[in-house]
Amino acid sequence: MTADHYDYTPVMPAETWARIRRFVVTAVQTAAPRTPYTEKQLYPVAAKFARWAIEVAFLPLEPDILFDPATVDEFAHAGLVAYTSAGRSTMRSKLRAIARVHAADDGADEQTGIRRSAPVTPYGPADLAALESWARGQHSEDRRTSAGALLALGLGAGLTGREIVGARHDDITQTDGVVLVHVTGPAAREVPVLRAWEQLLLERAINHRGWLFRSGQEGGNPNLITDFVSRSHQRVHLQARRMRATWLVHHLTVGTPLPLLLHAAGLQSAEALDRLLPFVPVVDVADARRSLR
């Protein structure tokens, strides 16, 4: 830090700050002179945002992705649940101010906001079949059931990467034949698992106590899923964000009532679903009219 810049001291583990420091400092120092806010006002929310990105959303520290309006809104709704509505709104405004500056630096019109990054594409039927084959073809029983639980929690329950890593045996129950995942943490909720993925989750839960994904882990490692997939003998493009998007699009397609879906997804607003609407199949005109009537 030079004398011209604010010397920010974060409240987080030193190793976490070391991972995000360069991104946060660059974002804040570049944006502050061109916003109504000071560096001191921008640092806390920018640091919280970057930490959420790597530990919860599993997003790369890339401005085009993180400063997309939908990402900022998702953080405001899901990453700031302990704050009041007014507090969340203030923090979102500060992040949007940073976002507009970085978009302008990339040549976009500051008045129109930043360029939207491409939405996460859901997995198609062929992809899902390949992923299930990949899971069942793992070289050990522990890896096979771990991979199955990974797919069931992501594709069958729409959990985030952080929630998948943190899920334990005792979080799974069966009520009237329905397999339920009890999600803990800031967005605590109960999620019924889609019927197609129940068996993979039960195979893991029946024979393994403790962690549902990867025995022997210490919990909270944001790179656990990537590491597991990379060590597989078969290369697959498996991402927690794409699994969650696939689950959301499924429910939008079959017409799950929006309030139920938002609760099950741990979302407080439907704004995060906007970019997934293009992936929802267009219904027949006659069916559409019957539904609307």
C-alpha positions, 0 to 999 in steps of 0.5 A: 500500500502507498500513502495514497491508498487505504490500508485495509485489514481484513477479518478472515483467515490469513490464507483466505486473504492471501488468495483474494487480496490481489483481486480485491485490492485491484478492484477497489483501488481502480474503482474508488476514484470513479464512484461515490465511495471511498476505498475504506467504504468499498473494501469490506464488501469487496472482500466479502464478495471475493471470499464468497466467490471462492468458498461458496460459489466456487467462481474464478476471480475474473471480473467478467464473471464476478461483476456480472449483475446476476452474480452480484445479485446472487451474492446479495441474496444468498451471501448476505443473509445475516444482514437486513434488507437495507444492508444488503441493498447498500452492499449491492449498490457498492458492488454494482458501482465497482462493476460499472467501472471495470466494465468501462475499463473493458470498453463497455458503455458505463451507462449500460452496465457491464457485459453479461457473461455467458450463463451456465449451460445445463447438462443435456440427457446425453451428458447426464447419462455419461455422468452417471456412467462415470460415477458407476465406473469408478475404480473403488467402492468409496469413489463410486458411492462418493461420485454417486452422492456428488451427482445426487446432491447436485443434480437431484437436490440442486445443492451448491458446491459448498453444501455438497462438500459439507453434507453428512450422513445424518443430513439424509432422511426418508419420509413416506418414501421421499428422500430428503436432504437437510441443508445446514448453514446460512441457507438452511432448508429441506430439499426432496431429492429427485426420484431419478437420483435417489438410489445413488444417494441411498447407496452412499448413505446406507454404507457410509457414516460421516461425510456423504462426499469423500470419506476422510475429508476435513470439510470446507475445502472448496477445491474438493470436487475439482480434485476428485474429478481430476483424479478420475481415470475418465475425464468429465466436465463436471461442475457444481454450478452446472449441476445446480443449473440443471436441477433449476431448469428441470423444476422450471420446465415441469412447473414447480411453483416458484415459491417452493423452488426458491425455498428449496434452492435457498434463494430469496429472489427469482432474479437469479433464475433470469439467465436460466429461462432461455434453457426452459423448453417452449411449450406448445401454443395450445398447452400454453393457452390452457395453462394461462387460462 
